[in-house]
Amino acid sequence: MPHVPRITTEVPNVENTVPIALYQVSSPERFSLDDDKFVLYGGGDGFLAQLSANDPTHTLVVAPELDFDWSHLALYVLNTSLVVWSVNTNVGLELPYQNILLHALKDTSQGPLLYLQVLSSAVAQAVPSQSSEFAPTVVLEISQRGSSESLSPLFAHVDATVLAVYHALSQCSALHYDTDDVEEPAQFHEEPALDIPASWVQETVLDTTGNADDLEEIPVADPEDEAAMHVDVGYASIVGSIRKREHDSNGTPKSRRLV
């Protein structure tokens, strides 16, 4: 199932969402995706943002249903997705982590800024003026709008700063991966072939005619090299060699003389 951004009208609340601190106390050994409630890793309701195309030559097209007031936003960094909620218009934008290509911090004169690069979708897309080999993306730049009263009891347990939201995004993004990515070819996982020198291999021809003659014992050829040794004879040592009977150069039969 593809992960695409969507517009939502349901804001996370205490009925369907639990802060990460309370979740770890209640079920520390369970993974957050196993439960029927969302887990809030970070966020806050004192933010503002600006949406634009990543490439200045692209045209930003926003769905009419995305009636957003970007001057007052609430961020919900959940275990499943990032929810950007417009406080004034009561509508939200849900961004799956698989669609967030990049999240980074940028220092400005007004303080740190959260930079999000998101794949184009039907909700918000960047339309290129000409064909390009790169996937079109949109940019969401989020900053703090100053101190404001918290509207949700969920934010009482989180640090509502840009830096804290960045770390929460990093933690939640690590829980997800894109299953639509093409896997590496199988040959990259195969064991390397062994390069055995030909001198190490001895070719043995088996006489196999189909009559079970290959079950006979395979004769092993003796090496033809002669072995030499020193023999002590009385007062001196001589050098001799062992000659195999079948390799007698003269070919004369051997006989024993009985005394």
C-alpha positions as CSV (number, residue, x, y, z in Angstrom):
1,M,0.0,0.0,0.0
2,P,1.6,3.3,-1.0
3,H,2.2,6.0,1.6
4,V,0.9,9.3,0.4
5,P,0.1,12.6,2.2
6,R,-3.5,13.2,2.9
7,I,-5.8,15.9,4.4
8,T,-7.3,15.1,7.7
9,T,-10.0,16.7,9.8
10,E,-9.3,14.7,13.0
11,V,-6.8,16.2,15.3
12,P,-4.8,13.9,17.7
13,N,-6.3,14.0,21.2
14,V,-6.0,12.3,24.5
15,E,-8.5,9.7,23.4
16,N,-6.4,8.3,20.6
17,T,-2.9,9.5,21.4
18,V,-0.5,8.9,24.3
19,P,2.7,10.8,24.9
20,I,5.9,8.8,24.6
21,A,6.8,9.4,28.3
22,L,3.6,7.9,29.5
23,Y,3.7,5.1,27.0
24,Q,7.2,4.0,28.1
25,V,6.0,3.8,31.7
26,S,2.9,1.8,30.9
27,S,4.4,-0.6,28.3
28,P,8.2,-0.3,28.1
29,E,8.8,-3.6,26.3
30,R,6.3,-3.2,23.5
31,F,6.8,-1.5,20.2
32,S,4.6,1.5,19.6
33,L,3.1,0.2,16.4
34,D,1.6,-2.8,18.2
35,D,-1.1,-0.6,20.0
36,D,-4.3,0.9,18.8
37,K,-3.3,4.4,19.9
38,F,-0.9,6.8,18.4
39,V,2.3,7.7,20.3
40,L,3.3,11.3,20.4
41,Y,7.1,11.8,20.3
42,G,7.1,15.6,20.1
43,G,5.4,18.6,18.8
44,G,3.7,21.8,20.0
45,D,1.2,24.4,18.9
46,G,3.3,27.5,18.6
47,F,4.7,27.2,15.0
48,L,4.3,28.8,11.6
49,A,5.4,27.6,8.2
50,Q,5.9,28.4,4.5
51,L,5.2,26.0,1.7
52,S,7.1,26.3,-1.6
53,A,8.5,24.3,-4.5
54,N,12.0,23.1,-4.1
55,D,13.0,24.3,-7.6
56,P,12.2,28.0,-8.3
57,T,11.3,27.0,-11.9
58,H,8.6,24.7,-10.7
59,T,5.0,25.8,-10.1
60,L,3.4,24.9,-6.7
61,V,-0.1,23.5,-7.0
62,V,-2.1,23.0,-3.8
63,A,-5.3,21.0,-3.5
64,P,-8.4,23.2,-2.9
65,E,-9.2,21.1,0.2
66,L,-6.0,22.2,1.8
67,D,-7.5,25.4,3.2
68,F,-4.5,26.3,5.4
69,D,-3.6,29.2,7.6
70,W,0.2,28.7,7.9
71,S,0.6,31.5,10.4
72,H,-0.5,29.3,13.4
73,L,0.3,25.6,13.3
74,A,0.3,22.7,15.7
75,L,2.8,19.9,15.0
76,Y,2.1,16.3,16.1
77,V,5.2,14.0,15.6
78,L,3.5,10.6,15.9
79,N,4.9,7.2,15.6
80,T,3.1,6.7,12.2
81,S,3.3,10.2,10.6
82,L,3.8,13.9,11.0
83,V,0.5,15.8,11.4
84,V,0.7,19.6,10.5
85,W,-2.5,21.1,12.0
86,S,-3.8,24.5,11.1
87,V,-5.3,25.9,14.3
88,N,-7.3,28.7,12.7
89,T,-9.0,26.5,9.9
90,N,-9.2,23.2,11.8
91,V,-7.7,21.1,9.1
92,G,-4.5,19.0,9.0
93,L,-1.9,17.7,6.6
94,E,-0.7,14.2,7.4
95,L,2.8,13.4,6.1
96,P,4.0,9.8,6.2
97,Y,7.7,9.5,7.0
98,Q,8.3,7.6,3.8
99,N,7.4,10.8,1.9
100,I,9.7,13.1,3.9
101,L,13.0,12.9,1.9
102,L,14.9,15.2,4.2
103,H,14.5,17.0,7.5
104,A,17.2,19.3,8.7
105,L,17.9,22.4,10.8
106,K,18.8,25.8,9.4
107,D,20.1,28.6,11.5
108,T,18.6,32.0,10.8
109,S,18.6,35.4,12.5
110,Q,15.2,34.7,14.1
111,G,16.4,31.3,15.4
112,P,16.6,27.7,14.1
113,L,14.3,26.7,11.3
114,L,13.0,23.2,10.5
115,Y,13.5,22.3,6.8
116,L,11.4,19.5,5.3
117,Q,11.7,18.3,1.8
118,V,8.6,16.2,0.8
119,L,7.7,14.3,-2.3
120,S,5.0,15.8,-4.5
121,S,1.5,14.4,-4.2
122,A,-2.0,15.3,-5.1
123,V,-2.2,17.5,-2.0
124,A,0.8,19.6,-2.8
125,Q,2.9,19.2,-5.9
126,A,5.6,21.0,-7.7
127,V,4.9,21.0,-11.5
128,P,8.1,21.3,-13.5
129,S,8.1,23.6,-16.6
130,Q,10.0,20.9,-18.5
131,S,10.8,17.2,-18.2
132,S,13.5,16.4,-15.6
133,E,15.2,13.2,-14.3
134,F,14.7,14.3,-10.7
135,A,11.5,13.7,-8.7
136,P,9.7,17.0,-8.0
137,T,9.5,17.9,-4.3
138,V,8.0,20.6,-2.1
139,V,9.6,22.4,0.8
140,L,8.1,23.1,4.1
141,E,10.0,25.6,6.3
142,I,8.8,25.6,9.9
143,S,9.7,28.1,12.6
144,Q,8.5,29.1,16.0
145,R,6.0,32.0,16.2
146,G,6.8,33.0,19.7
147,S,5.3,31.9,23.1
148,S,1.7,30.8,23.0
149,E,-0.7,29.1,25.4
150,S,-0.9,25.3,24.8
151,L,-4.2,24.3,23.4
152,S,-3.8,20.5,23.9
153,P,-3.0,18.6,27.1
154,L,-0.8,16.3,25.0
155,F,1.8,19.1,24.7
156,A,2.2,19.3,28.5
157,H,4.6,16.3,28.3
158,V,6.8,17.5,25.3
159,D,9.3,20.2,24.6
160,A,7.6,22.5,22.1
161,T,10.7,23.8,20.3
162,V,12.1,23.4,16.8
163,L,15.1,21.5,18.0
164,A,12.9,19.1,20.0
165,V,10.7,18.5,17.0
166,Y,13.7,17.8,14.8
167,H,15.0,15.1,17.2
168,A,11.5,13.6,17.4
169,L,11.4,13.4,13.6
170,S,14.8,11.7,13.5
171,Q,13.6,9.1,16.0
172,C,10.3,8.4,14.3
173,S,11.8,8.3,10.8
174,A,14.2,5.5,11.9
175,L,11.1,3.4,12.7
176,H,10.0,3.3,9.0
177,Y,11.5,2.4,5.7
178,D,10.1,2.5,2.2
179,T,9.0,-1.0,1.2
180,D,8.5,0.1,-2.4
181,D,12.2,0.5,-3.0
182,V,13.8,-2.0,-5.4
183,E,15.8,-4.6,-3.7
184,E,19.3,-5.3,-4.6
185,P,19.9,-8.1,-7.2
186,A,20.5,-11.5,-5.7
187,Q,24.0,-11.8,-7.2
188,F,25.2,-9.2,-4.7
189,H,24.4,-11.5,-1.9
190,E,26.0,-14.7,-3.4
191,E,29.2,-16.1,-2.0
192,P,32.2,-15.4,-4.1
193,A,33.4,-18.2,-6.3
194,L,36.7,-19.9,-5.4
195,D,39.4,-19.6,-7.9
196,I,41.3,-23.0,-7.6
197,P,44.5,-23.3,-9.6
198,A,44.5,-26.0,-12.2
199,S,47.7,-27.5,-10.7
200,W,45.7,-28.4,-7.6
201,V,43.2,-30.5,-9.4
202,Q,44.1,-34.1,-10.5
203,E,42.0,-35.5,-13.2
204,T,40.9,-39.1,-12.6
205,V,39.1,-40.8,-15.4
206,L,36.4,-43.3,-14.2
207,D,35.5,-46.2,-16.4
208,T,31.7,-45.9,-16.3
209,T,29.8,-47.9,-18.9
210,G,26.5,-48.2,-16.9
211,N,27.2,-51.7,-15.7
212,A,28.1,-50.7,-12.1
213,D,31.8,-50.9,-13.1
214,D,32.4,-47.6,-11.4
215,L,31.9,-49.3,-8.0
216,E,35.3,-51.0,-8.2
217,E,38.2,-49.7,-6.3
218,I,39.9,-46.9,-8.1
219,P,43.6,-47.7,-8.5
220,V,45.9,-45.1,-7.1
221,A,49.0,-44.6,-9.2
222,D,52.3,-44.5,-7.3
223,P,54.5,-41.6,-7.9
224,E,57.4,-42.4,-10.3
225,D,59.9,-40.4,-8.4
226,E,62.6,-42.4,-6.7
227,A,63.4,-41.9,-3.1
228,A,67.0,-41.6,-1.9
229,M,68.5,-42.3,1.5
230,H,71.8,-42.5,3.3
231,V,72.9,-45.9,4.6
232,D,75.6,-46.5,7.1
233,V,77.8,-49.5,6.2
234,G,80.4,-50.1,8.8
235,Y,82.8,-47.2,8.7
236,A,81.3,-45.2,5.9
237,S,78.0,-44.0,4.6
238,I,76.8,-44.4,1.0
239,V,74.0,-42.9,-0.9
240,G,71.5,-45.3,-2.4
241,S,68.2,-45.1,-4.0
242,I,65.1,-47.3,-3.8
243,R,64.1,-48.7,-7.1
244,K,60.6,-50.0,-7.6
245,R,60.3,-53.5,-8.9
246,E,57.9,-52.5,-11.7
247,H,60.2,-49.8,-12.9
248,D,63.3,-51.9,-13.5
249,S,65.0,-50.4,-16.4
250,N,66.4,-53.7,-17.7
251,G,63.1,-55.5,-17.4
252,T,64.9,-58.8,-16.3
253,P,62.9,-61.0,-14.0
254,K,64.0,-61.1,-10.3
255,S,64.9,-64.4,-8.7
256,R,66.1,-65.5,-5.3
257,R,68.9,-67.8,-4.7
258,L,68.4,-70.2,-1.8
259,V,71.6,-71.3,0.0
